[in-house]
Amino acid sequence: MPRAAIPTFLSMTAAVSMMAAMTATPALAGETAAQLLAQAEAGDAQAQVDVGLAYETGQDGLPKDPAQAVAWYAKAAAQGNPAGENNLGVYYRDGQGGLPVDEQRATALFMASANQNYGLGESNLGWQYESGKGVPQADLAVAAFWYLKAAQQNVAQAEINLAYFYQNGLGGLPKNPALVAAWCLKAAALYRAGAGVPVDLAHAAALEKLAADLGNPNGEYNYGYALEFGWTGKPDYAGALAWYLKAAELGQADAMNQIGFMIQQGQVSGQNLGTAISWFQRAGQAGSEAGAANYLAAVHAAAQARQNPQGPGPWEPSIATPSAQCLGGDPESCP
């Protein structure tokens, strides 16, 4: 299904679902391959999933072997383990690990997993209904139902797909830009933190840009932050400042603090510590603890500077808060 208005990676459901299968279980701290295999061979379903994951990724002392991964996922699935069911379903859907493509079998496994409230199974089942594969016919309302259940369990791909549905008014959902932005930001946070998905700052930034373009102040702040620290390439201070100013106009306290920080670091030309202090003060008043702390530290630094025999010079705090036009490069509008 084409998704032209969403960043291109959002349509990569199959690829992301396979990656999700690789991150379905926690890392095994301190367990050797022998210990893990012993537990799996004794019938421990979770250990069987973990052995499958180790063979899938070539970790925990085991070689990368998709066929062995399938065998162990099948053992776990036979015991009704939802992660095993989901991961085996991915292999049937994609025709990997020596298995033929079997969409009906994949759907049955995803359904069994989803019926145990397993988020990845719910998300993958939603895709089956969206794409019409392995089901009698596509049903976007059913797809939306499963995406919402998975999204509520912090499955990034489900959050992205749900945002797409709200963007286009699919599956009986209304077009709702606010919810598009909200679900994109939830998914972006997972990509930033590597929670259930690999860390991917570029994907996070693309989602945050979408939220920013929809006028979400947190999206504007987050995308500005991505630009400032070069998560989309080289640092773009001018671009970051522009987005921070948009967010600050909507009352986003962290954006106010970050404007002050950029000024303090000399990343905004023609401004001084006094201007930074004004932004820190605004940030603190708007609820930013970092802004309040930076305000106190900057005021202390300004007081020390005034004791310098050379005089206060550029360290004297401004009385008025600078306008967006001032920071944008219009010196006549500066206080």
Buried (B, 14 or more C-beta within 10 A) or exposed (E): BEBEEBBEBBBBBBEBBBBBBBBBBEEBEEBEBEBBBEBBEEEBBBBBBBBBBBBBBEBBBBEEBBEBBBBBBBBBBEBEBBBBBBBBBBBBBBEBBEBEBBBEBBBBBBBBBBEBEBBBBBBBBBBBBBBBBBBEEBBBEBBBBBBBBBBBBBBBBBBBBBBBBBBBEBBEBEEBBEBBBBBBBBBBBBBBEEEBBEEBBEBBBBBBBBBBEBBBBBBBBBBBBBBBEEBBEEBBBEBBBBBBBBBBEEEBBBBBBBBBBBBBEEBBEEBBBBBBBBBBBBBBEBEBEBBBBBBBEBBEBBEEBEEEEEEBEEBBBBEEBBEBEBBBEEEEEBE
